[in-house]
């Protein structure tokens, strides 16, 4: 621009006859004009660029607003669906609980009526006739005519039908309704160090009078009334809470929980799976325990439930082995990781072991990934024999009796803490 202005001044001065001041002013005016024109052009260009940026921001803001509206609508729909599902789930489970309570009331009334009728029948039954009195002066039999000897008739007594105890049933129902089911833990130790390895959960029922029912006292009546799965559900819930409490205290241990085959089918199985899913972080610390007879009698439905539970990390144990002739690989395929048998059975020379020597039983099970636990260990000589048999885990009063558990506020309190 300066070159153009100077060139213009030179031309005006040399060619057109302008004086030097006039040519200078003309050159200056040209320079100012060119500078103003350049400034105007730059400002228009910046204004156009600014307007373009504003338009892009406006379009982005509009698109963002539209996406926010869509996201809000999706969140509202999701919230509505979640609320509807929650209401449906709560209504369904509440209905199930109410149905179960109604069934328990009906069952208790029926059992009470049956017991009352049985007592009335026993009271109305006529007393047995007295035995005939022997003759005062028996006659001598004539010679050659001996009296035939009376044959003793042996009548086998028919097995009596199980009669439920009404008081025990009332205690069971009261314990279920009032959450008065306690859990005691018995330790299982590793040999030979006797370091705690696992715990077995044992159920106790507290009655209205403060008395305690042992499993042998309430299980027959609970099985007859179909309440075992309810007790199992309460005990399993406590086992999960115990495992959670122990993990919070950095005391990682496995808890064995006895369950009934009834708990592995029907609505009880679904409730067990739901409870395991809720506590899936602790599922790896839970071992469900069934007796050998119960495990052998499981059907397809129960084994499907076992498959579902193992997906969460739960393991299984076969208890009360009465024979050593078992198929370790098959048990391992069926998700069994522990077997338990009385020390007296394992150390009995006459035990049914087939081709397996009892001293090799633990090693053979270990090849299939199954740990052998000897139970009811009461004496030190038994411990020495178990070490000779390579049994690494034992349970019994020699190592500790069952102790009550005290949980947090969610699970009630007992006499001792975990």
C-alpha positions in Angstrom: 0.0 0.0 0.0 2.8 2.5 0.8 4.5 1.7 -2.6 1.3 2.4 -4.4 0.8 5.7 -2.6 4.4 6.8 -3.3 4.2 5.7 -6.9 1.0 7.8 -7.3 2.7 10.9 -5.8 5.7 10.5 -8.1 3.4 10.2 -11.2 1.4 13.3 -10.1 4.6 15.3 -9.5 6.6 14.3 -12.6 3.9 13.6 -15.2 0.8 15.7 -14.3 2.6 18.8 -13.1 1.5 18.7 -9.4 3.6 20.6 -7.0 5.6 18.6 -4.5 3.2 19.3 -1.5 0.2 18.6 -3.7 1.7 15.3 -4.8 2.6 14.4 -1.2 -1.0 15.1 0.1 -2.5 13.1 -2.7 -0.1 10.2 -2.0 -1.0 10.4 1.7 -4.7 10.4 0.9 -4.3 7.4 -1.3 -2.4 5.6 1.5 -5.1 6.4 4.0 -7.8 5.2 1.6 -6.0 1.9 1.0 -5.5 1.3 4.7 -9.2 2.0 5.4 -10.3 -0.3 2.6 -8.0 -3.1 4.0 -9.3 -2.6 7.5 -12.9 -2.7 6.3 -12.2 -5.9 4.3 -10.6 -7.6 7.3 -13.5 -6.6 9.6 -16.0 -8.0 7.1 -14.1 -11.2 6.9 -13.9 -11.6 10.7 -17.5 -10.8 11.0 -18.4 -13.4 8.5 -16.3 -16.0 10.3 -17.8 -15.0 13.6 -21.3 -15.3 12.3 -20.4 -18.7 10.9 -19.1 -19.8 14.3 -22.2 -18.5 16.0 -24.3 -20.5 13.5 -22.4 -23.6 14.2 -22.7 -23.1 18.0 -26.4 -22.6 17.6 -26.8 -25.7 15.5 -24.7 -27.7 18.1 -26.7 -26.2 21.0 -29.9 -27.2 19.2 -28.7 -30.8 18.6 -27.5 -31.0 22.2 -30.8 -29.8 23.5 -32.6 -32.4 21.3 -30.3 -35.2 22.7 -30.8 -34.0 26.2 -34.6 -34.1 25.7 -34.3 -37.6 24.3 -32.1 -38.7 27.2 -34.6 -37.3 29.7 -37.4 -39.1 27.9 -35.4 -42.4 28.0 -34.7 -41.9 31.7 -38.3 -41.2 32.5 -39.4 -44.3 30.5 -36.7 -46.4 32.3 -37.8 -45.1 35.7 -41.4 -45.9 34.9 -40.4 -49.4 33.8 -38.2 -49.9 36.9 -41.0 -48.8 39.2 -43.5 -51.0 37.5 -41.1 -54.0 37.7 -40.4 -53.3 41.3 -44.1 -53.0 42.1 -44.8 -56.3 40.3 -41.9 -58.1 42.0 -43.0 -56.8 45.4 -46.6 -57.7 44.8 -45.7 -61.1 43.6 -43.3 -61.9 46.5 -45.7 -60.4 49.0 -48.5 -62.5 47.6 -46.3 -65.6 47.9 -45.4 -64.7 51.5 -49.1 -64.2 52.3 -50.0 -67.5 50.6 -47.3 -69.3 52.6 -48.5 -67.8 55.8 -52.1 -68.7 55.0 -50.9 -72.3 54.1 -49.0 -72.5 57.4 -52.1 -71.4 59.4 -54.3 -73.9 57.6 -51.7 -76.6 58.1 -51.4 -75.9 61.7 -55.2 -75.9 62.2 -55.4 -79.2 60.4 -52.6 -80.8 62.4 -54.1 -79.5 65.7 -57.5 -81.0 64.7 -55.9 -84.3 63.8 -54.1 -84.4 67.1 -57.3 -83.6 69.0 -59.2 -86.3 67.1 -56.4 -88.8 67.8 -56.5 -88.0 71.5 -60.3 -88.3 71.5 -60.1 -91.7 69.7 -57.5 -92.9 72.2 -59.7 -91.7 75.1 -62.8 -93.4 73.6 -61.1 -96.7 72.9 -62.4 -99.5 75.2 -59.9 -100.9 77.7 -58.3 -104.3 76.8 -60.1 -107.3 78.3 -58.4 -108.8 81.3 -56.6 -112.1 80.8 -58.7 -115.2 81.7 -58.1 -116.5 85.2 -56.5 -120.0 85.5 -58.9 -122.8 86.7 -58.8 -123.4 90.5 -58.6 -127.2 90.3 -57.3 -128.4 86.9 -58.2 -132.0 86.1 -55.5 -134.5 85.4 -55.6 -135.6 81.8 -56.4 -139.3 81.2 -53.6 -141.6 80.3 -53.0 -141.6 76.5 -54.9 -138.3 76.0 -52.3 -135.5 76.4 -53.5 -132.0 76.0 -52.0 -130.3 72.8 -49.4 -127.6 73.6 -50.6 -124.1 72.7 -48.7 -122.7 69.8 -47.4 -119.2 70.4 -48.7 -116.9 67.8 -46.0 -114.4 66.7 -47.6 -111.2 65.4 -45.3 -108.8 63.9 -46.2 -105.2 64.9 -46.9 -103.0 62.0 -44.8 -99.8 61.9 -46.7 -97.0 63.6 -47.5 -94.0 61.5 -45.7 -90.8 62.4 -47.7 -88.6 64.7 -46.6 -85.0 64.8 -46.1 -83.2 68.1 -48.5 -80.3 68.2 -46.3 -78.3 70.6 -43.2 -78.9 68.5 -45.1 -77.6 65.4 -46.2 -74.6 67.3 -42.6 -73.9 68.3 -41.5 -74.3 64.6 -44.2 -71.9 63.3 -43.4 -69.4 66.1 -39.7 -69.5 65.3 -40.3 -68.9 61.6 -42.7 -66.0 62.2 -40.7 -64.4 65.0 -37.3 -64.9 63.4 -36.1 -67.1 66.4 -33.8 -69.4 64.4 -30.3 -69.3 65.7 -27.1 -70.6 64.0 -24.3 -72.3 65.9 -20.9 -72.9 64.2 -18.7 -75.9 64.8 -15.1 -75.5 63.6 -13.3 -77.9 61.2 -9.5 -77.9 61.6 -6.6 -78.7 59.4 -4.4 -81.5 60.6 -1.9 -81.7 62.1 -1.7 -77.9 62.9 -5.3 -77.8 64.0 -5.8 -74.4 62.3 -9.5 -73.5 61.7 -10.3 -74.2 58.1 -14.1 -74.4 57.8 -17.2 -74.0 59.9 -20.5 -76.0 59.8 -23.7 -74.1 60.5 -26.1 -75.9 62.8 -29.7 -74.6 63.4 -31.4 -74.2 66.7 -35.0 -73.1 67.3 -35.9 -70.9 70.3 -39.4 -71.5 71.6 -41.8 -68.9 73.2 -40.7 -70.1 76.7 -37.0 -69.6 75.9 -36.3 -73.2 75.4 -34.1 -74.5 72.6 -35.0 -77.2 70.1 -32.2 -79.3 68.6 -32.4 -80.5 65.0 -33.2 -84.0 66.1 -36.2 -82.6 68.0 -37.8 -80.5 65.3 -36.7 -82.0 61.9 -39.1 -84.9 61.9 -42.1 -82.7 62.6 -40.8 -80.1 60.1 -40.4 -82.7 57.4 -43.9 -84.0 58.1 -45.4 -80.5 57.9 -43.3 -79.4 54.9 -41.5 -76.7 56.7 -37.9 -77.8 56.3 -37.4 -75.6 53.2 -38.5 -72.6 55.3 -36.0 -73.4 58.0 -33.3 -73.9 55.3 -34.0 -70.5 53.8 -33.6 -68.8 57.1 -30.4 -70.7 57.9 -29.0 -70.0 54.4 -29.7 -66.3 54.8 -27.8 -66.2 58.1 -24.9 -68.2 56.6 -24.5 -65.5 53.9 -24.6 -62.8 56.6 -22.0 -64.7 58.7 -19.7 -65.0 55.7 -20.1 -61.3 54.9 -19.3 -60.4 58.5 -16.3 -62.6 58.6 -15.0 -61.2 55.3 -15.3 -57.7 56.7 -13.1 -58.8 59.5 -10.6 -60.3 57.1 -11.4 -63.8 58.4 -12.0 -65.7 55.2 -13.5 -69.1 55.9 -15.9 -71.6 54.3 -19.3 -72.2 55.9 -21.1 -75.5 55.4 -24.8 -75.2 55.4 -27.1 -78.3 55.6 -30.1 -78.2 53.3 -32.9 -80.6 52.4 -33.6 -81.9 48.9 -37.0 -80.1 49.2 -35.1 -76.8 49.1 -33.7 -77.7 45.7 -37.0 -77.9 43.9 -40.1 -75.7 43.4 -40.5 -72.3 44.9 -37.9 -73.1 47.6 -35.3 -73.6 44.9 -36.1 -70.2 43.2 -35.9 -68.5 46.6 -32.5 -70.2 47.2 -31.2 -69.0 43.9 -32.5 -65.5 44.5 -30.8 -65.4 47.9 -27.5 -66.6 46.4 -27.7 -64.0 43.6 -28.3 -61.3 46.2 -25.2 -62.4 48.1 -23.1 -63.5 45.1 -20.0 -61.9 46.5 -20.1 -64.4 49.4 -21.4 -67.4 47.4 -17.8 -68.8 47.0 -17.6 -69.1 50.8 -20.8 -71.3 51.1 -20.9 -75.1 50.8 -24.3 -76.7 50.7 -24.4 -80.1 52.4 -26.6 -83.1 51.8 -26.4 -86.6 53.1 -25.2 -89.4 50.9 -28.7 -90.9 50.7 -30.2 -87.6 49.9 -27.6 -86.8 47.2 -28.0 -90.2 45.6 -31.8 -89.7 45.4 -31.7 -86.3 43.7 -33.6 -86.0 40.4 -33.2 -83.9 37.3 -34.9 -80.8 38.8 -32.7 -80.8 41.9 -29.5 -81.2 39.8 -30.5 -78.3 37.6 -30.8 -76.2 40.8 -27.3 -77.4 41.7 -26.0 -76.3 38.3 -27.6 -72.8 38.8 -26.0 -72.4 42.3 -22.6 -73.5 41.1 -22.6 -70.7 38.5 -22.5 -68.2 41.5 -19.5 -70.1 43.0 -21.3 -72.3 45.5 -19.9 -75.7 46.2 -21.4 -78.9 47.5 -20.6 -81.6 50.1 -21.8 -85.1 50.6 -22.2 -85.9 54.3 -22.7 -89.1 56.3 -20.8 -91.5 54.0 -21.5 -95.0 55.0 -19.4 -96.7 52.4 -16.1 -95.9 50.7 -17.1 -97.3 47.4 -17.8 -94.0 45.7 -17.1 -92.7 42.2 -14.8 -89.7 42.8 -14.7 -88.4 39.2 -18.5 -88.6 39.0 -18.9 -86.7 42.2 -16.5 -84.1 40.9 -18.6 -83.7 37.7 -21.7 -83.2 40.0 -19.9 -80.2 41.6 -19.1 -82.1 44.9 -15.9 -80.7 46.4 -16.1 -82.2 49.9 -17.1 -85.5 51.4 -17.7 -86.1 55.1 -17.8 -89.3 57.1 -17.4 -90.4 60.7 -13.9 -91.1 61.7 -15.1 -94.4 63.2 -16.4 -95.4 59.7 -13.2 -94.5 58.0 -11.1 -96.3 60.6 -13.3 -99.4 60.7 -11.6 -102.4 59.1 -14.9 -103.8 58.1 -16.2 -100.8 56.2 -17.6 -101.4 52.7 -14.7 -100.0 50.7 -14.7 -102.4 47.7 -11.2 -102.4 46.0 -10.2 -99.2 47.8 -8.1 -99.5 51.0 -9.4 -97.0 53.6 -5.9 -95.6 54.0 -6.0 -94.6 50.2 -9.4 -93.1 50.3 -8.3 -89.5 50.9 -5.6 -89.6 48.3 -8.1 -91.0 45.7 -10.6 -88.3 46.4 -7.9 -85.7 46.2 -7.2 -86.8 42.6 -10.7 -85.8 41.7 -10.4 -82.4 43.5 -12.5 -83.6 46.5 -11.4 -82.9 50.1 -12.2 -85.6 52.8 -13.4 -84.4 56.2 -13.5 -86.8 59.1 -16.3 -86.0 61.6 -17.0 -86.9 65.2 -13.4 -87.0 66.1 -13.4 -87.5 69.9 -10.0 -88.9 70.9 -6.3 -88.2 70.2 -5.6 -91.8 68.9 -8.2 -91.1 66.2 -6.2 -88.0 65.1 -3.0 -90.1 64.8 -4.8 -92.7 62.7 -6.4 -90.0 60.5 -2.9 -88.6 59.9 -1.7 -92.0 58.8 -4.7 -92.1 56.4 -3.7 -88.7 54.9 -6.9 -87.0 56.1 -6.1 -83.3 56.3 -9.4 -81.9 57.8 -11.3 -83.1 60.9 -14.3 -82.1 62.9 -15.5 -83.1 66.4 -15.9 -82.1 70.0 -12.1 -82.7 70.4 -11.5 -79.5 68.5 -14.6 -77.5 69.6 -18.3 -77.8 70.3 -20.9 -75.8 68.3 -21.0 -72.2 69.5 -23.8 -69.6 69.0 -23.2 -66.8 66.6 -23.9 -63.1 67.2 -24.6 -61.2 64.1 -25.4 -57.5 63.6 -28.7 -55.9 64.0 -29.9 -57.4 60.7 -29.6 -61.0 61.9 -30.3 -60.9 65.6 -28.0 -61.6 68.5 -26.7 -64.6 70.3 -24.3 -65.5 73.0 -21.0 -65.3 71.2 -19.6 -63.4 68.3 -18.1 -64.9 65.1 
